[in-house]
Structures are given as C-alpha cells and as structure tokens.
Amino acid sequence: MYGFSTQFAGSYEQAISKVTEELAKEGFGILTEIDVKATLKKKIDVDRKPYVILGACNPHLANQAITAEPDIGLLLPCNVVVRVEEDDSVTVAFMDPSAVLSMVDQPGIEGLAGQVKEKLQRVCAGLAQ
C-alpha cells in the first residue's frame, strides 16, 4: 500500500483546518494546496465532490533527505488528500513515505522515511480527537 487514511467526523473545511493544525504540531508546513475539484471544473468542465491535495513538508527532515539524495525532491513533498466521499463523509489520506521512498537506494533514507511516517501517523491519529 502507498498510503493510509482515516474518516474525519466533521466538515470538509474543518478537516482541512484540523489536518493543517495537526501537521504543524509535527513540524510540517503546507507548501502547496491543489483544489482538484476547481481545477477539473475549470480545465475539463467536470463536477466532482470537494477534493484537495495538500503538499506537506517538514523542513528539517526534507533538508536531511536532500543532503542524502539531491534528486529526492522528485518524491517530495508528502501529499495529504482531503476529500468528500459519495456519501458525504470526509476522508483524510496520507502518502506512506516508507513505501514511496523505498525506491531510493541511499543510506539513511529508510530511517528518515520511517521518522516521517511516524509523524504522519500521529497526525492521522490526532484527527480522531
């Protein structure tokens, strides 16, 4: 599997706010916010339920990863998806850095990926509180 997710007991907007808050507690900032619903509507006139991709980055860990492997930026930042399902429930999904970064054959990357995964799992758990 390349990710993990949780259902959020609140609105889409509350989920974005809460996940951003929980990410900050773990040292992550949001570098990008892609509104997939708006983009698809504008580009190909398709209507979708709300769906956003947040590009989250922990600068200290990103710096260590880039030092170990300069091209690792191709696999960054850590994407977090907030989406409304067909039944109007809200899902928050996280990329699994251990799965994604397993492609990188550099010493130390596996350990860094594990650290990032632990942080993202704490964020995921924090959404249930």
The first five atom37 places (N, CA, C, CB, O) and aatype in JSON, in Angstrom:
{
  "aatype": [12, 18, 7, 13, 15, 16, 5, 13, 0, 7, 15, 18, 6, 5, 0, 9, 15, 11, 19, 16, 6, 6, 10, 0, 11, 6, 7, 13, 7, 9, 10, 16, 6, 9, 3, 19, 11, 0, 16, 10, 11, 11, 11, 9, 3, 19, 3, 1, 11, 14, 18, 19, 9, 10, 7, 0, 4, 2, 14, 8, 10, 0, 2, 5, 0, 9, 16, 0, 6, 14, 3, 9, 7, 10, 10, 10, 14, 4, 2, 19, 19, 19, 1, 19, 6, 6, 3, 3, 15, 19, 16, 19, 0, 13, 12, 3, 14, 15, 0, 19, 10, 15, 12, 19, 3, 5, 14, 7, 9, 6, 7, 10, 0, 7, 5, 19, 11, 6, 11, 10, 5, 1, 19, 4, 0, 7, 10, 0, 5],
  "atom_mask": [
    [1, 1, 1, 1, 1],
    [1, 1, 1, 1, 1],
    [1, 1, 1, 0, 1],
    [1, 1, 1, 1, 1],
    [1, 1, 1, 1, 1],
    [1, 1, 1, 1, 1],
    [1, 1, 1, 1, 1],
    [1, 1, 1, 1, 1],
    [1, 1, 1, 1, 1],
    [1, 1, 1, 0, 1],
    [1, 1, 1, 1, 1],
    [1, 1, 1, 1, 1],
    [1, 1, 1, 1, 1],
    [1, 1, 1, 1, 1],
    [1, 1, 1, 1, 1],
    [1, 1, 1, 1, 1],
    [1, 1, 1, 1, 1],
    [1, 1, 1, 1, 1],
    [1, 1, 1, 1, 1],
    [1, 1, 1, 1, 1],
    [1, 1, 1, 1, 1],
    [1, 1, 1, 1, 1],
    [1, 1, 1, 1, 1],
    [1, 1, 1, 1, 1],
    [1, 1, 1, 1, 1],
    [1, 1, 1, 1, 1],
    [1, 1, 1, 0, 1],
    [1, 1, 1, 1, 1],
    [1, 1, 1, 0, 1],
    [1, 1, 1, 1, 1],
    [1, 1, 1, 1, 1],
    [1, 1, 1, 1, 1],
    [1, 1, 1, 1, 1],
    [1, 1, 1, 1, 1],
    [1, 1, 1, 1, 1],
    [1, 1, 1, 1, 1],
    [1, 1, 1, 1, 1],
    [1, 1, 1, 1, 1],
    [1, 1, 1, 1, 1],
    [1, 1, 1, 1, 1],
    [1, 1, 1, 1, 1],
    [1, 1, 1, 1, 1],
    [1, 1, 1, 1, 1],
    [1, 1, 1, 1, 1],
    [1, 1, 1, 1, 1],
    [1, 1, 1, 1, 1],
    [1, 1, 1, 1, 1],
    [1, 1, 1, 1, 1],
    [1, 1, 1, 1, 1],
    [1, 1, 1, 1, 1],
    [1, 1, 1, 1, 1],
    [1, 1, 1, 1, 1],
    [1, 1, 1, 1, 1],
    [1, 1, 1, 1, 1],
    [1, 1, 1, 0, 1],
    [1, 1, 1, 1, 1],
    [1, 1, 1, 1, 1],
    [1, 1, 1, 1, 1],
    [1, 1, 1, 1, 1],
    [1, 1, 1, 1, 1],
    [1, 1, 1, 1, 1],
    [1, 1, 1, 1, 1],
    [1, 1, 1, 1, 1],
    [1, 1, 1, 1, 1],
    [1, 1, 1, 1, 1],
    [1, 1, 1, 1, 1],
    [1, 1, 1, 1, 1],
    [1, 1, 1, 1, 1],
    [1, 1, 1, 1, 1],
    [1, 1, 1, 1, 1],
    [1, 1, 1, 1, 1],
    [1, 1, 1, 1, 1],
    [1, 1, 1, 0, 1],
    [1, 1, 1, 1, 1],
    [1, 1, 1, 1, 1],
    [1, 1, 1, 1, 1],
    [1, 1, 1, 1, 1],
    [1, 1, 1, 1, 1],
    [1, 1, 1, 1, 1],
    [1, 1, 1, 1, 1],
    [1, 1, 1, 1, 1],
    [1, 1, 1, 1, 1],
    [1, 1, 1, 1, 1],
    [1, 1, 1, 1, 1],
    [1, 1, 1, 1, 1],
    [1, 1, 1, 1, 1],
    [1, 1, 1, 1, 1],
    [1, 1, 1, 1, 1],
    [1, 1, 1, 1, 1],
    [1, 1, 1, 1, 1],
    [1, 1, 1, 1, 1],
    [1, 1, 1, 1, 1],
    [1, 1, 1, 1, 1],
    [1, 1, 1, 1, 1],
    [1, 1, 1, 1, 1],
    [1, 1, 1, 1, 1],
    [1, 1, 1, 1, 1],
    [1, 1, 1, 1, 1],
    [1, 1, 1, 1, 1],
    [1, 1, 1, 1, 1],
    [1, 1, 1, 1, 1],
    [1, 1, 1, 1, 1],
    [1, 1, 1, 1, 1],
    [1, 1, 1, 1, 1],
    [1, 1, 1, 1, 1],
    [1, 1, 1, 1, 1],
    [1, 1, 1, 1, 1],
    [1, 1, 1, 0, 1],
    [1, 1, 1, 1, 1],
    [1, 1, 1, 1, 1],
    [1, 1, 1, 0, 1],
    [1, 1, 1, 1, 1],
    [1, 1, 1, 1, 1],
    [1, 1, 1, 0, 1],
    [1, 1, 1, 1, 1],
    [1, 1, 1, 1, 1],
    [1, 1, 1, 1, 1],
    [1, 1, 1, 1, 1],
    [1, 1, 1, 1, 1],
    [1, 1, 1, 1, 1],
    [1, 1, 1, 1, 1],
    [1, 1, 1, 1, 1],
    [1, 1, 1, 1, 1],
    [1, 1, 1, 1, 1],
    [1, 1, 1, 1, 1],
    [1, 1, 1, 0, 1],
    [1, 1, 1, 1, 1],
    [1, 1, 1, 1, 1],
    [1, 1, 1, 1, 1]
  ],
  "atom_positions": [
    [[0.85, -1.19, 0.0], [0.0, 0.0, 0.0], [0.88, 1.24, 0.0], [-0.96, 0.0, 1.22], [1.98, 1.23, 0.56]],
    [[0.43, 2.27, -0.61], [1.21, 3.51, -0.71], [0.65, 4.63, 0.15], [1.26, 3.96, -2.15], [1.12, 5.77, 0.06]],
    [[-0.33, 4.32, 0.99], [-0.89, 5.35, 1.85], [-1.75, 4.77, 2.95], [0.0, 0.0, 0.0], [-1.97, 3.56, 3.02]],
    [[-2.22, 5.65, 3.81], [-3.13, 5.27, 4.88], [-4.1, 6.41, 5.07], [-2.36, 4.94, 6.21], [-3.81, 7.55, 4.72]],
    [[-5.27, 6.11, 5.64], [-6.31, 7.15, 5.72], [-7.17, 6.97, 6.95], [-7.18, 7.13, 4.47], [-7.1, 5.97, 7.66]],
    [[-8.0, 7.98, 7.18], [-8.96, 7.95, 8.27], [-10.21, 8.72, 7.84], [-8.36, 8.54, 9.58], [-10.14, 9.59, 6.98]],
    [[-11.32, 8.38, 8.45], [-12.54, 9.16, 8.26], [-12.52, 10.29, 9.28], [-13.84, 8.26, 8.42], [-12.1, 10.09, 10.42]],
    [[-12.95, 11.47, 8.87], [-12.97, 12.64, 9.75], [-14.42, 12.94, 10.13], [-12.31, 13.87, 9.07], [-15.29, 13.04, 9.26]],
    [[-14.66, 13.09, 11.43], [-16.02, 13.35, 11.92], [-16.26, 14.85, 11.97], [-16.23, 12.73, 13.33], [-16.31, 15.45, 13.04]],
    [[-16.4, 15.45, 10.82], [-16.65, 16.88, 10.72], [-16.77, 17.25, 9.26], [0.0, 0.0, 0.0], [-16.83, 16.38, 8.39]],
    [[-16.81, 18.54, 8.99], [-16.96, 19.02, 7.62], [-15.63, 18.97, 6.87], [-17.53, 20.45, 7.61], [-14.56, 18.82, 7.47]],
    [[-15.71, 19.11, 5.58], [-14.53, 19.18, 4.71], [-13.63, 20.33, 5.15], [-14.96, 19.36, 3.23], [-12.41, 20.14, 5.29]],
    [[-14.21, 21.5, 5.37], [-13.43, 22.67, 5.78], [-12.77, 22.45, 7.14], [-14.32, 23.92, 5.83], [-11.61, 22.83, 7.34]],
    [[-13.51, 21.83, 8.06], [-12.94, 21.53, 9.38], [-11.79, 20.53, 9.25], [-14.03, 20.97, 10.31], [-10.8, 20.62, 9.98]],
    [[-11.92, 19.58, 8.34], [-10.86, 18.59, 8.13], [-9.58, 19.25, 7.64], [-11.32, 17.51, 7.12], [-8.49, 18.94, 8.12]],
    [[-9.71, 20.17, 6.68], [-8.52, 20.88, 6.17], [-7.86, 21.66, 7.3], [-8.9, 21.82, 5.0], [-6.64, 21.63, 7.45]],
    [[-8.65, 22.36, 8.07], [-8.13, 23.15, 9.18], [-7.45, 22.27, 10.23], [-9.26, 23.96, 9.83], [-6.35, 22.57, 10.68]],
    [[-8.11, 21.17, 10.59], [-7.58, 20.28, 11.63], [-6.31, 19.58, 11.16], [-8.63, 19.25, 12.04], [-5.36, 19.47, 11.93]],
    [[-6.29, 19.11, 9.93], [-5.09, 18.41, 9.46], [-3.92, 19.38, 9.36], [-5.35, 17.74, 8.08], [-2.78, 19.01, 9.65]],
    [[-4.17, 20.62, 8.95], [-3.12, 21.64, 8.9], [-2.57, 21.9, 10.3], [-3.65, 22.94, 8.27], [-1.36, 22.02, 10.49]],
    [[-3.47, 22.0, 11.27], [-3.08, 22.22, 12.67], [-2.26, 21.04, 13.21], [-4.33, 22.43, 13.55], [-1.23, 21.23, 13.85]],
    [[-2.71, 19.82, 12.94], [-2.0, 18.63, 13.42], [-0.65, 18.48, 12.73], [-2.86, 17.37, 13.18], [0.32, 18.06, 13.36]],
    [[-0.57, 18.81, 11.45], [0.7, 18.77, 10.74], [1.7, 19.75, 11.36], [0.5, 19.09, 9.24], [2.87, 19.43, 11.53]],
    [[1.22, 20.94, 11.7], [2.09, 21.96, 12.31], [2.67, 21.45, 13.63], [1.32, 23.27, 12.53], [3.82, 21.73, 13.95]],
    [[1.88, 20.72, 14.4], [2.36, 20.16, 15.67], [3.55, 19.22, 15.45], [1.24, 19.41, 16.39], [4.38, 19.06, 16.34]],
    [[3.61, 18.61, 14.28], [4.7, 17.68, 13.95], [5.79, 18.35, 13.11], [4.14, 16.48, 13.21], [6.68, 17.67, 12.59]],
    [[5.73, 19.68, 12.98], [6.78, 20.4, 12.28], [6.6, 20.54, 10.78], [0.0, 0.0, 0.0], [7.54, 20.91, 10.08]],
    [[5.4, 20.24, 10.28], [5.13, 20.34, 8.85], [4.43, 21.66, 8.52], [4.27, 19.16, 8.38], [3.6, 22.15, 9.29]],
    [[4.78, 22.21, 7.38], [4.05, 23.32, 6.82], [3.43, 22.87, 5.51], [0.0, 0.0, 0.0], [3.82, 21.85, 4.95]],
    [[2.46, 23.63, 5.02], [1.82, 23.32, 3.75], [2.49, 24.17, 2.66], [0.27, 23.6, 3.8], [2.4, 25.39, 2.68]],
    [[3.16, 23.5, 1.72], [3.83, 24.19, 0.62], [2.88, 24.44, -0.55], [5.02, 23.38, 0.14], [2.96, 25.47, -1.22]],
    [[1.98, 23.49, -0.77], [1.06, 23.6, -1.9], [-0.33, 23.17, -1.46], [1.54, 22.75, -3.1], [-0.5, 22.35, -0.56]],
    [[-1.32, 23.74, -2.12], [-2.71, 23.34, -1.9], [-3.37, 23.32, -3.27], [-3.46, 24.32, -0.91], [-3.61, 24.36, -3.88]],
    [[-3.67, 22.12, -3.74], [-4.26, 21.95, -5.07], [-5.73, 21.61, -4.9], [-3.52, 20.84, -5.88], [-6.08, 20.56, -4.36]],
    [[-6.58, 22.5, -5.35], [-8.03, 22.28, -5.32], [-8.4, 21.51, -6.58], [-8.82, 23.65, -5.22], [-8.65, 22.09, -7.64]],
    [[-8.44, 20.19, -6.45], [-8.68, 19.33, -7.61], [-10.07, 19.58, -8.19], [-8.53, 17.85, -7.22], [-10.23, 19.62, -9.41]],
    [[-11.06, 19.75, -7.34], [-12.43, 20.0, -7.81], [-12.46, 21.23, -8.71], [-13.39, 20.18, -6.6], [-13.0, 21.18, -9.81]],
    [[-11.89, 22.34, -8.24], [-11.91, 23.59, -9.02], [-11.09, 23.46, -10.3], [-11.38, 24.75, -8.17], [-11.48, 23.97, -11.35]],
    [[-9.95, 22.79, -10.21], [-9.08, 22.64, -11.38], [-9.76, 21.82, -12.47], [-7.76, 21.97, -10.98], [-9.73, 22.2, -13.64]],
    [[-10.39, 20.71, -12.09], [-11.06, 19.88, -13.09], [-12.27, 20.59, -13.69], [-11.48, 18.55, -12.48], [-12.57, 20.43, -14.87]],
    [[-12.96, 21.36, -12.87], [-14.11, 22.12, -13.38], [-13.63, 23.13, -14.42], [-14.85, 22.84, -12.23], [-14.23, 23.27, -15.49]],
    [[-12.56, 23.84, -14.1], [-12.05, 24.87, -14.99], [-11.46, 24.29, -16.27], [-10.99, 25.7, -14.27], [-11.69, 24.81, -17.36]],
    [[-10.7, 23.2, -16.14], [-9.97, 22.65, -17.29], [-10.82, 21.77, -18.2], [-8.8, 21.87, -16.81], [-10.7, 21.84, -19.42]],
    [[-11.68, 20.94, -17.61], [-12.44, 19.99, -18.44], [-13.93, 19.97, -18.11], [-11.87, 18.61, -18.28], [-14.65, 19.06, -18.53]],
    [[-14.39, 20.96, -17.36], [-15.8, 21.12, -17.03], [-16.43, 19.86, -16.42], [-16.57, 21.5, -18.28], [-17.52, 19.44, -16.79]],
    [[-15.69, 19.27, -15.46], [-16.18, 18.09, -14.74], [-16.54, 18.52, -13.32], [-15.11, 16.95, -14.73], [-15.8, 19.26, -12.68]],
    [[-17.68, 18.05, -12.85], [-18.08, 18.32, -11.47], [-17.68, 17.16, -10.58], [-19.61, 18.58, -11.38], [-18.0, 16.0, -10.87]],
    [[-16.99, 17.48, -9.5], [-16.56, 16.48, -8.52], [-16.91, 16.96, -7.13], [-15.05, 16.2, -8.64], [-17.16, 18.15, -6.91]],
    [[-16.93, 16.05, -6.2], [-17.05, 16.42, -4.79], [-15.74, 17.13, -4.39], [-17.32, 15.14, -3.87], [-14.73, 16.97, -5.07]],
    [[-15.76, 17.91, -3.31], [-14.54, 18.59, -2.87], [-13.38, 17.61, -2.66], [-14.81, 19.35, -1.57], [-13.54, 16.53, -2.1]],
    [[-12.21, 18.03, -3.14], [-11.01, 17.18, -3.11], [-9.81, 18.11, -3.18], [-10.99, 16.13, -4.28], [-9.65, 18.85, -4.15]],
    [[-8.97, 18.08, -2.16], [-7.79, 18.94, -2.14], [-6.57, 18.08, -1.84], [-7.94, 20.08, -1.09], [-6.63, 17.14, -1.06]],
    [[-5.45, 18.42, -2.49], [-4.16, 17.79, -2.22], [-3.29, 18.83, -1.53], [-3.48, 17.25, -3.53], [-2.99, 19.88, -2.09]],
    [[-2.89, 18.51, -0.29], [-2.0, 19.39, 0.47], [-0.59, 18.83, 0.38], [-2.46, 19.52, 1.96], [-0.35, 17.66, 0.69]],
    [[0.35, 19.67, -0.03], [1.76, 19.27, -0.08], [2.43, 19.67, 1.21], [0.0, 0.0, 0.0], [2.75, 20.84, 1.41]],
    [[2.64, 18.7, 2.1], [3.18, 18.98, 3.43], [4.68, 18.71, 3.47], [2.46, 18.12, 4.5], [5.17, 17.75, 2.87]],
    [[5.4, 19.58, 4.18], [6.85, 19.44, 4.26], [7.34, 19.75, 5.67], [7.54, 20.35, 3.24], [6.95, 20.74, 6.27]],
    [[8.21, 18.88, 6.18], [8.93, 19.14, 7.42], [10.32, 19.58, 6.98], [8.98, 17.85, 8.38], [11.11, 18.75, 6.53]],
    [[10.65, 20.88, 7.11], [11.9, 21.39, 6.54], [13.16, 20.71, 7.05], [12.0, 22.85, 6.81], [14.09, 20.49, 6.28]],
    [[13.2, 20.36, 8.32], [14.4, 19.71, 8.86], [14.62, 18.34, 8.24], [14.29, 19.58, 10.39], [15.73, 18.0, 7.84]],
    [[13.55, 17.56, 8.15], [13.67, 16.23, 7.56], [13.88, 16.31, 6.05], [12.43, 15.4, 7.87], [14.62, 15.5, 5.49]],
    [[13.25, 17.27, 5.39], [13.45, 17.45, 3.95], [14.91, 17.8, 3.67], [12.52, 18.55, 3.4], [15.5, 17.3, 2.71]],
    [[15.49, 18.67, 4.48], [16.89, 19.05, 4.3], [17.8, 17.83, 4.44], [17.29, 20.13, 5.32], [18.73, 17.66, 3.65]],
    [[17.55, 17.0, 5.43], [18.36, 15.78, 5.61], [18.22, 14.86, 4.4], [17.94, 15.04, 6.89], [19.21, 14.29, 3.93]],
    [[17.01, 14.72, 3.9], [16.77, 13.85, 2.75], [17.47, 14.38, 1.5], [15.27, 13.7, 2.49], [18.07, 13.61, 0.75]],
    [[17.39, 15.68, 1.27], [18.02, 16.29, 0.09], [19.54, 16.18, 0.19], [17.6, 17.77, -0.07], [20.22, 15.99, -0.82]],
    [[20.08, 16.31, 1.39], [21.52, 16.15, 1.59], [21.95, 14.73, 1.24], [21.91, 16.47, 3.06], [22.99, 14.53, 0.61]],
    [[21.16, 13.74, 1.62], [21.47, 12.34, 1.33], [21.27, 11.99, -0.14], [20.62, 11.43, 2.19], [22.02, 11.18, -0.69]],
    [[20.28, 12.6, -0.77], [19.94, 12.28, -2.17], [19.33, 13.52, -2.83], [18.94, 11.08, -2.25], [18.15, 13.79, -2.66]],
    [[20.16, 14.27, -3.59], [19.67, 15.53, -4.17], [18.42, 15.4, -5.05], [20.76, 16.13, -4.98], [17.62, 16.34, -5.11]],
    [[18.24, 14.27, -5.72], [17.07, 14.11, -6.59], [15.81, 13.69, -5.84], [17.37, 13.1, -7.66], [14.77, 13.48, -6.46]],
    [[15.89, 13.56, -4.53], [14.73, 13.11, -3.75], [13.56, 14.1, -3.85], [15.11, 12.92, -2.28], [12.42, 13.75, -3.57]],
    [[13.86, 15.32, -4.25], [12.8, 16.3, -4.45], [11.74, 15.84, -5.44], [0.0, 0.0, 0.0], [10.61, 16.34, -5.44]],
    [[12.1, 14.89, -6.29], [11.11, 14.33, -7.22], [10.0, 13.6, -6.47], [11.79, 13.36, -8.2], [8.9, 13.42, -7.01]],
    [[10.27, 13.2, -5.23], [9.29, 12.44, -4.44], [8.72, 13.26, -3.29], [9.94, 11.19, -3.89], [7.99, 12.72, -2.45]],
    [[9.04, 14.53, -3.25], [8.55, 15.41, -2.19], [7.56, 16.41, -2.77], [9.73, 16.15, -1.5], [7.56, 16.59, -3.99]],
    [[6.72, 17.06, -1.98], [6.52, 16.9, -0.55], [5.62, 15.7, -0.27], [5.91, 18.17, 0.05], [5.23, 14.96, -1.17]],
    [[5.3, 15.52, 1.0], [4.37, 14.46, 1.42], [2.95, 14.94, 1.11], [4.53, 14.11, 2.95], [2.51, 15.96, 1.62]],
    [[2.26, 14.2, 0.28], [0.89, 14.59, -0.07], [-0.12, 14.08, 0.94], [0.54, 14.08, -1.46], [-0.05, 12.94, 1.41]],
    [[-1.05, 14.96, 1.26], [-2.18, 14.64, 2.12], [-3.43, 15.03, 1.34], [-2.1, 15.39, 3.53], [-3.54, 16.16, 0.86]],
    [[-4.36, 14.11, 1.2], [-5.59, 14.35, 0.46], [-6.75, 14.48, 1.44], [-5.86, 13.21, -0.57], [-6.92, 13.66, 2.34]],
    [[-7.55, 15.52, 1.25], [-8.81, 15.66, 1.98], [-9.9, 15.62, 0.92], [-8.86, 17.01, 2.85], [-9.9, 16.42, -0.02]],
    [[-10.84, 14.69, 1.08], [-11.87, 14.54, 0.06], [-13.22, 14.21, 0.68], [-11.48, 13.45, -0.94], [-13.32, 13.63, 1.76]],
    [[-14.25, 14.61, -0.04], [-15.62, 14.26, 0.34], [-16.02, 13.04, -0.49], [-16.62, 15.47, 0.1], [-15.9, 13.03, -1.72]],
    [[-16.51, 12.02, 0.2], [-16.91, 10.78, -0.45], [-18.33, 10.91, -1.01], [-16.84, 9.59, 0.54], [-19.02, 11.9, -0.75]],
    [[-18.75, 9.92, -1.78], [-20.09, 9.94, -2.38], [-21.19, 10.02, -1.32], [-20.29, 8.69, -3.23], [-22.25, 10.59, -1.58]],
    [[-20.95, 9.45, -0.13], [-21.95, 9.5, 0.93], [-21.81, 10.76, 1.8], [-21.85, 8.26, 1.81], [-22.43, 10.86, 2.86]],
    [[-20.99, 11.71, 1.34], [-20.72, 12.99, 2.01], [-19.87, 12.87, 3.27], [-22.02, 13.64, 2.37], [-19.7, 13.85, 4.0]],
    [[-19.32, 11.69, 3.55], [-18.34, 11.58, 4.63], [-17.02, 12.19, 4.15], [-18.14, 10.07, 5.07], [-16.82, 12.39, 2.95]],
    [[-16.13, 12.48, 5.09], [-14.86, 13.13, 4.75], [-13.72, 12.17, 5.08], [-14.69, 14.47, 5.53], [-13.63, 11.63, 6.18]],
    [[-12.85, 11.96, 4.1], [-11.67, 11.12, 4.26], [-10.43, 11.99, 4.21], [-11.61, 10.02, 3.17], [-10.34, 12.91, 3.4]],
    [[-9.47, 11.69, 5.08], [-8.15, 12.31, 5.02], [-7.16, 11.18, 4.78], [-7.81, 13.13, 6.35], [-7.08, 10.24, 5.57]],
    [[-6.41, 11.27, 3.69], [-5.47, 10.22, 3.3], [-4.05, 10.79, 3.25], [-5.85, 9.61, 1.93], [-3.84, 11.93, 2.86]],
    [[-3.1, 9.97, 3.65], [-1.7, 10.37, 3.73], [-0.85, 9.44, 2.88], [-1.2, 10.35, 5.19], [-1.07, 8.23, 2.87]],
    [[0.11, 9.99, 2.15], [1.05, 9.12, 1.46], [1.9, 8.43, 2.51], [1.93, 9.93, 0.45], [2.17, 8.99, 3.57]],
    [[2.33, 7.21, 2.21], [3.21, 6.46, 3.11], [4.64, 6.7, 2.65], [2.86, 4.93, 3.12], [5.07, 6.12, 1.66]],
    [[5.4, 7.54, 3.37], [6.76, 7.85, 2.94], [7.66, 6.61, 2.88], [7.37, 8.86, 3.87], [8.57, 6.56, 2.06]],
    [[7.42, 5.63, 3.72], [8.23, 4.41, 3.67], [8.03, 3.68, 2.35], [7.88, 3.48, 4.85], [8.99, 3.19, 1.76]],
    [[6.8, 3.62, 1.88], [6.51, 2.97, 0.6], [7.08, 3.77, -0.56], [5.0, 2.78, 0.42], [7.73, 3.21, -1.45]],
    [[6.84, 5.07, -0.56], [7.28, 5.92, -1.67], [8.81, 6.01, -1.73], [6.69, 7.34, -1.54], [9.4, 5.89, -2.8]],
    [[9.43, 6.2, -0.58], [10.88, 6.39, -0.56], [11.66, 5.08, -0.59], [11.28, 7.18, 0.67], [12.89, 5.09, -0.59]],
    [[10.96, 3.95, -0.62], [11.66, 2.67, -0.75], [12.35, 2.55, -2.11], [10.68, 1.5, -0.55], [13.21, 1.69, -2.3]],
    [[11.97, 3.4, -3.05], [12.61, 3.42, -4.37], [14.01, 4.01, -4.32], [11.76, 4.2, -5.35], [14.81, 3.8, -5.24]],
    [[14.33, 4.75, -3.26], [15.61, 5.45, -3.15], [16.62, 4.53, -2.48], [15.46, 6.78, -2.37], [16.42, 4.08, -1.35]],
    [[17.71, 4.27, -3.18], [18.74, 3.38, -2.66], [19.91, 4.2, -2.12], [19.23, 2.4, -3.76], [21.0, 4.23, -2.7]],
    [[19.66, 4.87, -1.0], [20.7, 5.68, -0.35], [20.67, 5.41, 1.14], [20.49, 7.2, -0.64], [19.59, 5.31, 1.74]],
    [[21.84, 5.29, 1.76], [21.87, 5.08, 3.21], [21.17, 6.23, 3.94], [23.33, 4.95, 3.7], [21.31, 7.4, 3.59]],
    [[20.42, 5.87, 4.94], [19.76, 6.87, 5.76], [18.36, 7.25, 5.33], [0.0, 0.0, 0.0], [17.58, 7.75, 6.14]],
    [[18.02, 7.04, 4.08], [16.7, 7.44, 3.59], [15.6, 6.6, 4.23], [16.63, 7.31, 2.05], [14.54, 7.12, 4.57]],
    [[15.86, 5.31, 4.4], [14.85, 4.45, 5.01], [14.52, 4.91, 6.43], [15.34, 2.98, 5.03], [13.36, 4.94, 6.83]],
    [[15.55, 5.28, 7.18], [15.33, 5.78, 8.54], [14.56, 7.08, 8.56], [0.0, 0.0, 0.0], [13.67, 7.28, 9.39]],
    [[14.91, 7.99, 7.64], [14.18, 9.26, 7.54], [12.73, 9.02, 7.17], [14.84, 10.18, 6.5], [11.82, 9.63, 7.74]],
    [[12.51, 8.12, 6.21], [11.14, 7.81, 5.79], [10.34, 7.28, 6.97], [11.14, 6.78, 4.64], [9.16, 7.61, 7.13]],
    [[10.96, 6.46, 7.8], [10.29, 5.93, 8.98], [9.92, 7.03, 9.96], [0.0, 0.0, 0.0], [8.84, 7.0, 10.56]],
    [[10.82, 8.01, 10.14], [10.52, 9.14, 11.02], [9.33, 9.95, 10.51], [11.76, 10.05, 11.16], [8.44, 10.32, 11.27]],
    [[9.34, 10.2, 9.2], [8.25, 10.97, 8.6], [6.93, 10.2, 8.73], [8.55, 11.29, 7.11], [5.9, 10.78, 9.07]],
    [[6.98, 8.9, 8.47], [5.76, 8.08, 8.58], [5.2, 8.14, 10.0], [6.05, 6.62, 8.18], [3.99, 8.27, 10.18]],
    [[6.07, 8.03, 11.0], [5.61, 8.1, 12.39], [4.91, 9.43, 12.67], [6.78, 7.91, 13.36], [3.88, 9.47, 13.33]],
    [[5.48, 10.52, 12.16], [4.88, 11.83, 12.36], [3.51, 11.91, 11.69], [5.81, 12.94, 11.82], [2.55, 12.4, 12.28]],
    [[3.43, 11.42, 10.45], [2.15, 11.46, 9.73], [1.11, 10.55, 10.39], [2.36, 11.04, 8.27], [-0.08, 10.87, 10.4]],
    [[1.55, 9.44, 10.95], [0.61, 8.57, 11.66], [0.08, 9.26, 12.92], [1.29, 7.24, 12.03], [-1.09, 9.08, 13.28]],
    [[0.93, 10.05, 13.59], [0.44, 10.81, 14.75], [-0.56, 11.88, 14.31], [1.63, 11.47, 15.5], [-1.55, 12.13, 15.0]],
    [[-0.3, 12.51, 13.15], [-1.26, 13.48, 12.61], [-2.59, 12.78, 12.35], [-0.71, 14.14, 11.3], [-3.64, 13.28, 12.74]],
    [[-2.53, 11.64, 11.7], [-3.74, 10.87, 11.39], [-4.5, 10.53, 12.67], [-3.37, 9.57, 10.63], [-5.72, 10.69, 12.73]],
    [[-3.79, 10.07, 13.69], [-4.42, 9.74, 14.97], [-5.02, 10.99, 15.62], [-3.41, 9.08, 15.92], [-6.06, 10.91, 16.27]],
    [[-4.37, 12.13, 15.46], [-4.85, 13.38, 16.04], [-6.16, 13.86, 15.44], [0.0, 0.0, 0.0], [-6.87, 14.65, 16.05]],
    [[-6.48, 13.38, 14.24], [-7.73, 13.78, 13.59], [-8.93, 13.14, 14.26], [-7.7, 13.41, 12.11], [-10.06, 13.61, 14.11]],
    [[-8.69, 12.07, 14.99], [-9.79, 11.37, 15.67], [-10.12, 12.0, 17.02], [-9.44, 9.91, 15.86], [-11.13, 11.65, 17.63]],
    [[-9.3, 12.92, 17.48], [-9.5, 13.51, 18.81], [-10.37, 14.74, 18.75], [-8.18, 13.86, 19.44], [-10.64, 15.36, 19.78]]
  ]
}
